[in-house]
Amino acid sequence: MAVIRPYVEADRERVYDICVRTGNDGADATDRFARPRLLAEIYAGPYLALSPELAWVIDAGDGAIGYLLGVADTAAFETESERSWWPALRAEYPLDSAAIGSPDRRLVELIHRPPRTAPPVSGDFPAHLHVDLLPEAQGTGLGASLIRTLCAALTNRGVLGVHLGVSGTNTRAIGFYEHLGFTRLRGEYGVSADEIVFGLALGS
């Protein structure tokens, strides 16, 4: 029976694998990139390095089949990532290490120019999260339990809100977050057209 438990360092490679296998709007992204591990270095690595206390996995008995990664203070996390996470990756993957226009180039550019969260978002919803589940973990209620686990931990820390970004084409994820009570942030939040940013107030 699958259970939710805190992340431990031995889970890193399984988390990286899940990140890649769900990196195409929830489907496997392995074949989209020459170096698919870059996806995990961007979307999982800094969280495991800098905020492991807010990471959980769904363990099916023989390893993780899903995970949630969170941070309590997005602005501080982005500043620390710039200081201690991105420099080594930039040295390993210079901008000219991937052909212009290729999918890998987009990832390399994210390493060199990671986006910063708009201040209204990080001000009103300072925490943020990423959650990814393999097909065998989907539809089980465990994804919702992961988010409730994080929200409880954030509330205990006095955090007032949490946000997340979803591709505008990922209809399954959009419906999932709306079902959990997340609302789309618009207007003054300056959300980009190709990504939907959801927010959830905590502790109210």
Helices and strands as residue ranges (DSSP letters): E 3-6, G 9-11, H 12-21, G 30-32, H 37-43, H 45-50, G 52-54, E 55-59, E 64-71, H 74-84, H 86-92, G 95-97, H 103-112, H 119-124, E 127-133, G 135-137, H 142-156, E 161-167, H 171-179, E 183-184, G 187-189, E 195-201
